[in-house]
């Protein structure tokens, strides 16, 4: 979701990414994840400009990194079941 150009709600618990991939997920969770994009971009820019800043990261940067690790972990997705169950095709929506 972080690299998508377009994220839209197309129904109850349905989110479409870049007019191609449809996910069955809570729309509020999707919005919260998309809202992290500017924070991630700012962290990347600061880190690229001054790599040493990662050695003395702010509390906010540490919290963001922790959150990203949690979102990327298999434990985060495990309660929702297999990822294939959340991916839908257009045929499945008809």
TORDREN-679788 format. One record per atom (N, C-alpha, C): residue in three letters; residue number from 1; x negated, y negated, z; atom name. Coordinates in steps of 0.2 Angstrom, whole numbers, padded with zeros to 4 digits. Example, Ala and Ser with C-alpha at 12.3 -4.5 7.8 and 13.67 -1.06 7.14 Angstrom:
% TORDREN-679788
Ala / 1 / -0066 / 0028 / 0039 / N
Ala / 1 / -0062 / 0022 / 0039 / CA
Ala / 1 / -0066 / 0016 / 0039 / C
Ser / 2 / -0064 / 0011 / 0035 / N
Ser / 2 / -0068 / 0005 / 0036 / CA
Ser / 2 / -0064 / 0000 / 0039 / C
//
This chain:
% TORDREN-679788
Unk / 1 / -0004 / 0006 / 0000 / N
Unk / 1 / 0000 / 0000 / 0000 / CA
Unk / 1 / -0004 / -0006 / 0000 / C
Unk / 2 / -0010 / -0006 / 0002 / N
Unk / 2 / -0015 / -0012 / 0003 / CA
Unk / 2 / -0017 / -0014 / -0004 / C
Unk / 3 / -0018 / -0010 / -0009 / N
Unk / 3 / -0020 / -0012 / -0015 / CA
Unk / 3 / -0015 / -0013 / -0020 / C
Unk / 4 / -0008 / -0013 / -0019 / N
Unk / 4 / -0003 / -0014 / -0023 / CA
Unk / 4 / -0002 / -0021 / -0025 / C
Unk / 5 / 0000 / -0022 / -0031 / N
Unk / 5 / 0002 / -0029 / -0033 / CA
Unk / 5 / 0009 / -0031 / -0031 / C
Unk / 6 / 0013 / -0026 / -0031 / N
Unk / 6 / 0020 / -0027 / -0030 / CA
Unk / 6 / 0023 / -0022 / -0026 / C
Unk / 7 / 0026 / -0024 / -0020 / N
Unk / 7 / 0029 / -0019 / -0016 / CA
Unk / 7 / 0037 / -0022 / -0015 / C
Unk / 8 / 0041 / -0017 / -0016 / N
Unk / 8 / 0048 / -0019 / -0015 / CA
Unk / 8 / 0053 / -0014 / -0012 / C
Unk / 9 / 0058 / -0016 / -0009 / N
Unk / 9 / 0063 / -0012 / -0006 / CA
Unk / 9 / 0068 / -0011 / -0011 / C
Unk / 10 / 0069 / -0004 / -0012 / N
Unk / 10 / 0074 / -0003 / -0018 / CA
Unk / 10 / 0080 / 0001 / -0015 / C
Unk / 11 / 0081 / 0001 / -0008 / N
Unk / 11 / 0086 / 0005 / -0005 / CA
Unk / 11 / 0085 / 0006 / 0002 / C
Unk / 12 / 0089 / 0009 / 0006 / N
Unk / 12 / 0088 / 0011 / 0013 / CA
Unk / 12 / 0083 / 0016 / 0013 / C
Unk / 13 / 0077 / 0014 / 0017 / N
Unk / 13 / 0071 / 0018 / 0018 / CA
Unk / 13 / 0068 / 0020 / 0011 / C
Unk / 14 / 0068 / 0016 / 0006 / N
Unk / 14 / 0065 / 0017 / 0000 / CA
Unk / 14 / 0061 / 0011 / -0002 / C
Unk / 15 / 0054 / 0012 / -0004 / N
Unk / 15 / 0050 / 0007 / -0005 / CA
Unk / 15 / 0046 / 0009 / -0012 / C
Unk / 16 / 0046 / 0004 / -0017 / N
Unk / 16 / 0043 / 0006 / -0023 / CA
Unk / 16 / 0036 / 0002 / -0023 / C
Unk / 17 / 0031 / 0005 / -0026 / N
Unk / 17 / 0024 / 0002 / -0026 / CA
Unk / 17 / 0023 / 0001 / -0034 / C
Unk / 18 / 0021 / -0005 / -0036 / N
Unk / 18 / 0019 / -0007 / -0043 / CA
Unk / 18 / 0024 / -0004 / -0048 / C
Unk / 19 / 0030 / -0004 / -0047 / N
Unk / 19 / 0035 / -0001 / -0051 / CA
Unk / 19 / 0034 / 0006 / -0053 / C
Unk / 20 / 0030 / 0010 / -0049 / N
Unk / 20 / 0028 / 0017 / -0051 / CA
Unk / 20 / 0029 / 0022 / -0046 / C
Unk / 21 / 0027 / 0020 / -0040 / N
Unk / 21 / 0027 / 0025 / -0035 / CA
Unk / 21 / 0033 / 0023 / -0030 / C
Unk / 22 / 0037 / 0028 / -0028 / N
Unk / 22 / 0042 / 0027 / -0023 / CA
Unk / 22 / 0041 / 0031 / -0017 / C
Unk / 23 / 0041 / 0028 / -0011 / N
Unk / 23 / 0040 / 0031 / -0005 / CA
Unk / 23 / 0047 / 0031 / -0001 / C
Unk / 24 / 0048 / 0036 / 0002 / N
Unk / 24 / 0053 / 0036 / 0007 / CA
Unk / 24 / 0050 / 0035 / 0014 / C
Unk / 25 / 0051 / 0028 / 0016 / N
Unk / 25 / 0049 / 0026 / 0023 / CA
Unk / 25 / 0053 / 0020 / 0025 / C
Unk / 26 / 0052 / 0019 / 0032 / N
Unk / 26 / 0055 / 0014 / 0035 / CA
Unk / 26 / 0053 / 0007 / 0032 / C
Unk / 27 / 0058 / 0003 / 0030 / N
Unk / 27 / 0056 / -0003 / 0026 / CA
Unk / 27 / 0052 / -0008 / 0031 / C
Unk / 28 / 0054 / -0008 / 0037 / N
Unk / 28 / 0051 / -0013 / 0042 / CA
Unk / 28 / 0043 / -0011 / 0043 / C
Unk / 29 / 0042 / -0004 / 0043 / N
Unk / 29 / 0035 / -0002 / 0043 / CA
Unk / 29 / 0031 / -0004 / 0037 / C
Unk / 30 / 0034 / -0003 / 0031 / N
Unk / 30 / 0031 / -0005 / 0025 / CA
Unk / 30 / 0029 / -0013 / 0025 / C
Unk / 31 / 0034 / -0017 / 0027 / N
Unk / 31 / 0033 / -0024 / 0028 / CA
Unk / 31 / 0027 / -0026 / 0033 / C
Unk / 32 / 0027 / -0022 / 0038 / N
Unk / 32 / 0022 / -0023 / 0043 / CA
Unk / 32 / 0015 / -0022 / 0040 / C
Unk / 33 / 0015 / -0016 / 0037 / N
Unk / 33 / 0008 / -0014 / 0033 / CA
Unk / 33 / 0006 / -0019 / 0028 / C
Unk / 34 / 0011 / -0021 / 0024 / N
Unk / 34 / 0009 / -0026 / 0019 / CA
Unk / 34 / 0007 / -0033 / 0022 / C
Unk / 35 / 0010 / -0034 / 0028 / N
Unk / 35 / 0008 / -0041 / 0031 / CA
Unk / 35 / 0001 / -0041 / 0033 / C
Unk / 36 / -0002 / -0035 / 0034 / N
Unk / 36 / -0009 / -0034 / 0036 / CA
Unk / 36 / -0014 / -0036 / 0031 / C
Unk / 37 / -0012 / -0036 / 0024 / N
Unk / 37 / -0016 / -0037 / 0019 / CA
Unk / 37 / -0021 / -0044 / 0019 / C
Unk / 38 / -0018 / -0050 / 0021 / N
Unk / 38 / -0022 / -0056 / 0022 / CA
Unk / 38 / -0027 / -0055 / 0027 / C
Unk / 39 / -0025 / -0052 / 0033 / N
Unk / 39 / -0030 / -0051 / 0038 / CA
Unk / 39 / -0036 / -0046 / 0036 / C
Unk / 40 / -0035 / -0041 / 0032 / N
Unk / 40 / -0040 / -0036 / 0030 / CA
Unk / 40 / -0044 / -0040 / 0025 / C
Unk / 41 / -0041 / -0044 / 0020 / N
Unk / 41 / -0045 / -0048 / 0015 / CA
Unk / 41 / -0050 / -0053 / 0019 / C
Unk / 42 / -0047 / -0056 / 0024 / N
Unk / 42 / -0051 / -0061 / 0027 / CA
Unk / 42 / -0057 / -0058 / 0031 / C
Unk / 43 / -0056 / -0052 / 0034 / N
Unk / 43 / -0061 / -0048 / 0037 / CA
Unk / 43 / -0067 / -0046 / 0032 / C
Unk / 44 / -0064 / -0044 / 0026 / N
Unk / 44 / -0069 / -0041 / 0021 / CA
Unk / 44 / -0073 / -0047 / 0018 / C
Unk / 45 / -0070 / -0053 / 0017 / N
Unk / 45 / -0074 / -0059 / 0015 / CA
Unk / 45 / -0079 / -0061 / 0020 / C
Unk / 46 / -0077 / -0061 / 0026 / N
Unk / 46 / -0082 / -0063 / 0032 / CA
Unk / 46 / -0087 / -0058 / 0032 / C
Unk / 47 / -0086 / -0052 / 0031 / N
Unk / 47 / -0091 / -0047 / 0032 / CA
Unk / 47 / -0096 / -0047 / 0026 / C
Unk / 48 / -0093 / -0049 / 0020 / N
Unk / 48 / -0098 / -0049 / 0014 / CA
Unk / 48 / -0102 / -0055 / 0015 / C
Unk / 49 / -0099 / -0061 / 0017 / N
Unk / 49 / -0103 / -0067 / 0017 / CA
Unk / 49 / -0108 / -0066 / 0023 / C
Unk / 50 / -0107 / -0063 / 0028 / N
Unk / 50 / -0111 / -0063 / 0034 / CA
Unk / 50 / -0111 / -0056 / 0037 / C
Unk / 51 / -0114 / -0051 / 0034 / N
Unk / 51 / -0114 / -0044 / 0037 / CA
Unk / 51 / -0115 / -0043 / 0044 / C
Unk / 52 / -0120 / -0047 / 0047 / N
Unk / 52 / -0122 / -0047 / 0054 / CA
Unk / 52 / -0116 / -0048 / 0058 / C
Unk / 53 / -0111 / -0052 / 0056 / N
Unk / 53 / -0105 / -0053 / 0060 / CA
Unk / 53 / -0101 / -0047 / 0062 / C
Unk / 54 / -0102 / -0042 / 0059 / N
Unk / 54 / -0099 / -0035 / 0061 / CA
Unk / 54 / -0102 / -0033 / 0068 / C
Unk / 55 / -0108 / -0035 / 0069 / N
Unk / 55 / -0112 / -0033 / 0075 / CA
Unk / 55 / -0109 / -0036 / 0081 / C
Unk / 56 / -0106 / -0042 / 0080 / N
Unk / 56 / -0103 / -0046 / 0086 / CA
Unk / 56 / -0096 / -0048 / 0084 / C
Unk / 57 / -0092 / -0043 / 0082 / N
Unk / 57 / -0085 / -0044 / 0080 / CA
Unk / 57 / -0081 / -0047 / 0085 / C
Unk / 58 / -0076 / -0051 / 0083 / N
Unk / 58 / -0071 / -0054 / 0088 / CA
Unk / 58 / -0066 / -0048 / 0090 / C
Unk / 59 / -0063 / -0050 / 0096 / N
Unk / 59 / -0058 / -0045 / 0098 / CA
Unk / 59 / -0053 / -0044 / 0093 / C
Unk / 60 / -0051 / -0049 / 0089 / N
Unk / 60 / -0046 / -0048 / 0084 / CA
Unk / 60 / -0048 / -0043 / 0078 / C
Unk / 61 / -0054 / -0044 / 0076 / N
Unk / 61 / -0057 / -0040 / 0071 / CA
Unk / 61 / -0058 / -0033 / 0074 / C
Unk / 62 / -0060 / -0032 / 0080 / N
Unk / 62 / -0060 / -0025 / 0083 / CA
Unk / 62 / -0053 / -0022 / 0083 / C
Unk / 63 / -0048 / -0026 / 0085 / N
Unk / 63 / -0041 / -0023 / 0085 / CA
Unk / 63 / -0039 / -0021 / 0078 / C
Unk / 64 / -0040 / -0025 / 0073 / N
Unk / 64 / -0039 / -0024 / 0066 / CA
Unk / 64 / -0042 / -0017 / 0064 / C
Unk / 65 / -0048 / -0017 / 0065 / N
Unk / 65 / -0052 / -0011 / 0063 / CA
Unk / 65 / -0049 / -0004 / 0066 / C
Unk / 66 / -0047 / -0005 / 0073 / N
Unk / 66 / -0044 / 0001 / 0076 / CA
Unk / 66 / -0037 / 0002 / 0073 / C
Unk / 67 / -0033 / -0003 / 0072 / N
Unk / 67 / -0027 / -0002 / 0069 / CA
Unk / 67 / -0028 / 0002 / 0062 / C
Unk / 68 / -0032 / 0000 / 0058 / N
Unk / 68 / -0034 / 0003 / 0051 / CA
Unk / 68 / -0036 / 0010 / 0052 / C
Unk / 69 / -0040 / 0011 / 0057 / N
Unk / 69 / -0042 / 0018 / 0058 / CA
Unk / 69 / -0036 / 0023 / 0060 / C
Unk / 70 / -0032 / 0020 / 0064 / N
Unk / 70 / -0026 / 0024 / 0066 / CA
Unk / 70 / -0021 / 0025 / 0060 / C
Unk / 71 / -0020 / 0019 / 0056 / N
Unk / 71 / -0015 / 0020 / 0050 / CA
Unk / 71 / -0018 / 0025 / 0045 / C
Unk / 72 / -0025 / 0026 / 0045 / N
Unk / 72 / -0028 / 0030 / 0040 / CA
Unk / 72 / -0029 / 0037 / 0042 / C
Unk / 73 / -0027 / 0038 / 0049 / N
Unk / 73 / -0028 / 0045 / 0052 / CA
Unk / 73 / -0023 / 0050 / 0050 / C
Unk / 74 / -0024 / 0056 / 0050 / N
Unk / 74 / -0019 / 0061 / 0049 / CA
Unk / 74 / -0014 / 0062 / 0054 / C
Unk / 75 / -0016 / 0060 / 0060 / N
Unk / 75 / -0011 / 0060 / 0066 / CA
Unk / 75 / -0006 / 0055 / 0065 / C
Unk / 76 / -0007 / 0049 / 0061 / N
Unk / 76 / -0002 / 0044 / 0060 / CA
Unk / 76 / 0004 / 0047 / 0055 / C
Unk / 77 / 0002 / 0051 / 0051 / N
Unk / 77 / 0006 / 0054 / 0046 / CA
Unk / 77 / 0009 / 0060 / 0048 / C
Unk / 78 / 0006 / 0064 / 0052 / N
Unk / 78 / 0008 / 0071 / 0054 / CA
Unk / 78 / 0016 / 0071 / 0057 / C
Unk / 79 / 0018 / 0066 / 0061 / N
Unk / 79 / 0025 / 0067 / 0063 / CA
Unk / 79 / 0030 / 0066 / 0057 / C
Unk / 80 / 0028 / 0063 / 0052 / N
Unk / 80 / 0033 / 0062 / 0046 / CA
Unk / 80 / 0033 / 0068 / 0042 / C
Unk / 81 / 0029 / 0073 / 0043 / N
Unk / 81 / 0029 / 0079 / 0038 / CA
Unk / 81 / 0024 / 0078 / 0033 / C
Unk / 82 / 0024 / 0083 / 0028 / N
Unk / 82 / 0019 / 0082 / 0022 / CA
Unk / 82 / 0021 / 0076 / 0018 / C
Unk / 83 / 0015 / 0073 / 0016 / N
Unk / 83 / 0016 / 0067 / 0012 / CA
Unk / 83 / 0020 / 0068 / 0005 / C
Unk / 84 / 0020 / 0074 / 0003 / N
Unk / 84 / 0024 / 0076 / -0003 / CA
Unk / 84 / 0031 / 0075 / -0002 / C
Unk / 85 / 0033 / 0075 / 0004 / N
Unk / 85 / 0040 / 0074 / 0006 / CA
Unk / 85 / 0042 / 0067 / 0006 / C
Unk / 86 / 0038 / 0062 / 0006 / N
Unk / 86 / 0039 / 0055 / 0006 / CA
Unk / 86 / 0038 / 0052 / -0001 / C
Unk / 87 / 0035 / 0056 / -0006 / N
Unk / 87 / 0035 / 0053 / -0012 / CA
Unk / 87 / 0041 / 0056 / -0016 / C
Unk / 88 / 0044 / 0051 / -0020 / N
Unk / 88 / 0050 / 0052 / -0024 / CA
Unk / 88 / 0048 / 0050 / -0031 / C
Unk / 89 / 0052 / 0054 / -0036 / N
Unk / 89 / 0051 / 0052 / -0043 / CA
Unk / 89 / 0058 / 0048 / -0044 / C
Unk / 90 / 0058 / 0045 / -0050 / N
Unk / 90 / 0064 / 0042 / -0052 / CA
Unk / 90 / 0070 / 0047 / -0053 / C
Unk / 91 / 0069 / 0053 / -0055 / N
Unk / 91 / 0074 / 0058 / -0056 / CA
Unk / 91 / 0077 / 0059 / -0049 / C
Unk / 92 / 0073 / 0059 / -0043 / N
Unk / 92 / 0075 / 0061 / -0037 / CA
Unk / 92 / 0080 / 0055 / -0034 / C
Unk / 93 / 0080 / 0049 / -0037 / N
Unk / 93 / 0084 / 0044 / -0035 / CA
Unk / 93 / 0091 / 0043 / -0038 / C
Unk / 94 / 0092 / 0047 / -0043 / N
Unk / 94 / 0098 / 0047 / -0047 / CA
Unk / 94 / 0103 / 0051 / -0043 / C
//
